[in-house]
Amino acid sequence: MAVNSEDIQQANQVIDGGEQAQASLPSYGHRLAEVFWAFLPLGWIAFGGPQAHIALLHERFVERRRWLDERRFVELLGLGQGLPGPTSTQMVVAVGTVRAGPLGGMLAFLCFLYPAVTIMALAGLGVSQFVTAANRPVWLDGVQPAAVALVAVAAWRLGRAVVNTRLTMGLLLLGAVVAVMVREPWAFPAVLAAGGLVTGIALRNRSVDDGDETDSAPLRTLGISPVVGAFLLLVFFGLLVGLILARLVFDLEFLRWAESFYRMGSLIFGGGQVVLPMMLTEVVSPGWVTEQQFLDGFALMLALPGPMFAFSAYLGAVFGGIPGALIAFAGLFLPGVLVIFAVLPFWEMVRRRPLVGTVLTGVNATAIGLVVAAVFLLWERAVQGQSDAAIAVLAFGAVAFFRVPAPLVIVGAGGLGWVFVVAGI
């Protein structure tokens, strides 16, 4: 059979193109190294809360490194917002997984978290060993009301983004009232489920947004099969049920810690601020930490980079030393990590179904109600007089209207609180 020169040229082009494509894909070890060096500095500069974290990830991995395209990034963001756990941390895990599989996801997770978790754990150890009511630094009197103000800013911004109908406003108020009136741990997952049920029924006939009908390619480089995803879901639910039963059967302190934090991490949607009212109930009511220790640690967390869930390492260190810090940290973060790994392979199957979006609309609106409740719950503990209220108002205005970074606001509030105490105001 005769082969003409045009056929040979086309064949050579195909071979050259395939070789170039193969050459353009780094080895697995190289991609793991990329994940390590890309995420290593992020934990030190990720100030500003979940929204700022998302913006930082977009700039680094969509615009600069181009590990993801715009559509995939938005899809993963929507997925993280609809799952229990810290959204920005789940985005970190997802981006690392897209680049280098599950090991890349875990490497990104550890690099992103270690600065805040290490600092908070050390702070918790210091508080438990050296700080008492008698020698507590006076500048912390100004930090606490500023921390409450930053929660109010988060509630305001989240509310503007999600609560835009009478139905979602009603669910926000429902979540806030339940969180304020009912201090039992079961109330939080119950009200979130109720919010999802309400919108699932009320909006069941809503048409799918055009934005859902995307032609973006599915994520096929995750290294996680649907079978593995299903197994991880079983692990997630098995640990939740198993820890609850174990706590009821065995009177062991470390089981109480593990069950409490794992349950919180399994049932919280919307990020760090949403977990605050549940944390208050879980760790202050049984006497694991005092209200003063809780508020001091929360204010410190607001001045640090990284996710709000790193607060768990501080709380665990206060009531249980290094073992407590490890248990609380693992308990709060593990559910979100398990879920994001488990759901990624199934996301393409369900992301266009309208029921998913309608249920999450109610869950998110109700979750913001928990943030609103946290403002009032923290206010009654942190604001004790006119000077505290003035600091809270100034901190709110500085962040909400003048865009002053949260760490600077916390430092400034501490200085102002010291001035007020010295001046006897």
N, C-alpha and C positions, 0 to 999 in steps of 0.2 A: 504494500500500500504506500502510495506516495505521500510524503509529508512536505507541504510547502513552507516557505520561510515565514509566512504570516502566522501559521499555526505554532511554529517554534517560538516566535517572538511573544505570542500570547501566553504560551506555557511558561516561558521564562519570567514574564511579568507576574503570573500567578505565584510562581515559586518565590520570586523576590518579595512580593507583597506578604506572603505567608511568613517568610523569614524575618521581615521587618516587624510584622505584628508580634511574632514570638520574641524577637529581641526587645520590643518595646515593653513587654511584660516582665517586670523584675522577678527574681526568684523569691520563693516564700520567705527565706531567711532575710533577704533584702527588704521585703515588705514589712516584716516584723520590726526590723531596725528602723524603718521609716516611721512606723507607728510610735515606737519608743521615743525617738528624737522629736517627733512632731508634738506629742502630748506632754512630754516631760516639763516644758516651761509653762504650760497652760494652767496648771494648778496654782502657780504663784501669781498669775495676772488675771485670773477669772473673778474679778470683783463685780458687784452690781446685781447679783441675783440671777434667776433663770433666764430672763429675757436678755440680759447682757451676755450670758454664757452662750445662748443660741446664736446671737449676732457674731460672737467671736468664732464659733464653729463654722458659721457660714462663710465668714471672711477667709478663714484659714483653709478650709477643705473643699469649698465650692469655687470660690473666686480665685484663690491663689494656687492650691495644689491640684484642684480639679479631680479629686477622688470621687466626687458625686456631681451629678448635674442638678439643676435647680429643682426639677420635678421630684426627683428621688429624695432630695433633702426635705422638701415640703411634706412628702408622704411620710417619711420617717418622723418628722416633727408631729404630724397629726397622730401617728401611731403612739408615740411617747406620751402625748397629752391624754390619750384615751386609756392608758394602762396605769395600774397602781404603781407608785414609786416616784422617784424624783425625775422629772422630764429631762432636764439637762444632762444628768448622769446617764440616763438611758440613751440619749442621743450620742453621747461620747462612746458608749459601748457599741451602738449600732454603726457609727462611722468606723471605729476600729475593726469591727467584724466585717464590714463591706470590703475593707482594704486587705485584711489578713486573717479572716476566719475567726472562730471563737477565741483562739489564743490572742489574736490581735485585739479583740474586744476586751478581754480581761486585762491585757497590758495597758490599753488606753485607760481603762477604769482605774487601775492602781496608780498610774502616773498622774491622773487628774486629781485624785483624792488625797494622796499621801501628805501634801503640805498641811491642809486644813485639819485632817484627822490627827496628825501627829501633834500639831500645836494645841488642838482642843483637848486631846488626851492628857498632855503634859499640864495644861491649865487645870483640868479636873483633878489631877493628882495633887497639884499645888494647893488648890482650894480645900480639898479634903484634909490636907495635912497641916496647913499653915494659916489659913484665913478663918477667923472667927468673927462673931458680931462685934467683939471688942476692938480688934485690930483691922477691921475692914477699911480699905482706902476710901476716903471721903469723895474722891472724884467719881466713884461709881454711882453716887447719888444722882449725878447728871446724866450718866450713860443710860440708865434704865428708862426714863421717859422718852429719850431719843429713840431707843429701840422700839418702844410702842408706836411712836410716830412712823417709823419705817414700815411697820406692819400695816398701819393705816394707809400708807402710800401704796403698798402692794395690793390691798383690798380695793382701793380706788381704781388703780390701773387695770387690774384683772376684771373688775366689774364693768368698766367701760368697754372692754374688749369682748366680753361674753354675754353680759346681761343686757339685752336690747329689746325684750318684749315683756308684756305683763306677766306671761307665764313664767319666764325665767326669773323675773324680779320676785314673783311670789315664791319660787323655789329657793332663791337666795335668802329671803326672809325666813322661810321655813328652816333652812339649815342653821341660820344664825340663832333663832329662838330655841331650837332644840339643843344646840351646843351650850347656850347660856343656862337653860333651865334644867337640863338633864346631864348629870356629871358621870353617868355610868358608861363604861367603855363600849357596850353594845349599841349605844345610841348613834354613834358616828357612822358605822357601816349601814345601820338600818335607815338612817335618813338619806344617805347617798343612794342606796338601792331604791328608796321611795321616789327620789328625784328622777332617776333613770326610768322607773316604771311609769311615772306620770307623763313624761314627754314621749316615751315609747308608745303610749296609747293615744295621747292627744295629737301627736304629729305623725301618726302611722301612715297617713295618706300623703305626706309631703313628698314632692318629687325630688329626685336626686339632682344636686347642683351640677351644672355643666362642668365645673372644675374637676368633678370626680371622674369624668370620662376621659382620662388621659391615655395617651398611647405610649407612655414611658415603658421601657423594657423592664421586666421583672428582675429582681435581684437574684442572680444565679451564682454568685461567687461567695456565698455566705459560709459554705462548709457545714451547713446544718440541714439535715433532711427532715421531712415531715414526721418521720418515725421518731427521730431524736427530739423534735419539738414536742410531740405528744408525750414522750417520756418525761421531759422537763416540766410539762404542765402537771403530770402526775406527782412529780417530786414536790412541786410548789404546793399543791393542795394537800399532799400527804404530810408535809412538814407542818402546815397550818393546823390540820386536824390532830396530828400526832402530838404536837406541842401542847395544844389545848387539853387533850386527854391526859397527857403526862403530868401537867401542872395540877390537874384535879386529883390524880391518884397519888403522886409523890410530893411530899412537902419538902422540896429542895429549893434553896434560894436561887441557884443558877438557872433552874428550869423556869422559875417565875420571871427572871430577867429575860431569858431567851423567848419565852412565849409572848411576853408583853411587847417587846420590840418587833418580833417577827409579825405579830398580828397587826401592829400599827403600819409596818411597811407593806403589808398585804392589802390593806383596806383604804389607803389614802391615795386619792387622785388629786393632782394639781400642784404637787411640790411641797417645799419645806414649810411655807407659812400655814398651809392647811393642817399640818400635823401638830401645830402648837397646842390647840385646845385639847387634843387627845393626849399629848405628852404631859400637859399639866395634870390631867386626871390620873394618868398612869404612874407618874413618878413622884408627884407631890402628895397626892392623897394618901398613899400607903406609907409616906414618910421616908422614901428612899433619898430624896433631896429636899431641902427647904425651899420655900418660895424665893428667898433671897439668893440662894445658890443658883436656882433656875434662871432668874432674871439676869444675874451677873454673867452667867455663861452665855445666855442668849445675846446679850449686848456684845460680848466679845466675838461671837460668831458673825455678827453683822459687820464687824470691822475686818474680817478676814476674807480672802478669796475662797472659792470653792462652793459646793452645794450646802444648803442649809442642813441637810441630813447629817453632816459631819458633827452637828451638835450632839448626836448620840454618843460619840466617843467621850465627850466631856461628861455627860450625865453618867455614863457607865463608870468612868474613872472616879467620880465623886462617891458613888455608892458601893463600888466594888473593886476599886483599884485597877490594875492592869487587866486581870481577867474580866472584870465588869466592862471595861472599855472595849475589849475585843468582842464580847458577847453582844453588847448593845450595838456596836458598829455593824457586825455581821448580821445581826437580827434585823436591823432596819433596812440595810441595803440589799440583802440577799433576795428578798421577794421580787424587787424591781428588776434585778439582773436576770434571775431565772425566767421571769415573764417575757422580757424583751428577747432573750435568746429563743424561748419557746415559740413566740408568736411570729417572729420574722418569717419563717418559711410558709406560714398560713396567710400572711397579710394580703397577698395578691388575690386570694380566693374571696375575701370578704370586704375589701376596702370600698367597693362600689355599691354595697348593699345599703339601702336607705335606713334600715332599722338600726344599724350600728351607729350612724350619725345621730339619729334622733334620741337614742338612749343616752349617748355620751353628752348630748346637749343638756339634759336634765342633771346628770351626774356632775358635770363641770359647774353648772349654775349653783347647785346645792353646795358643792365644795367651796365655792367662793363665799357662801354664807358662813362657813366655818372660819374663814379668814376674818370676816367682819366680826364674828363673835370673839375671836382671839383679841381683837383690838380692845373690846370692852372688858374682857376677862383680865387682860394684862394691865389695863388702865387702873382698875381698882386696886391692883397690887403695887404698881410702880409710881403712880402719881399721888403724892401725899399732901401736897400743898400748892400754893400759888407759884412758887419758883419752879417746881416740877412741871406744872401745866405750861408755864411760859417756855421752858426748854422744849417740851413736846411740840408746841405750836411752831416755834422757830425751826425745829428739825424737820417737821412736816413741810413747811414752806420752802426750806432750803432744798430739799430733795424733789418735791413735786413741781415747784415753779421755777427754781433757779438751776436745777439739774446738778446740784453739788453732789459729788460721789459720796456714797454711804460711809466709807471708812473715815473721810474727813469730817463728816457730820458727827460721827460717834466720838472722834477725838475732840472736836470743838465742844460737844455737849459735856464731855468729862471735864474739860477746862472751865466751862461756865458753871458747872455744878460745884467745882472746888471754890470758885470765886464766891458763889452764893453762900456756901457753908462758912467760909472765912468771914464774909461780911455779915453773917447772921441773918440773911434774908430767907 
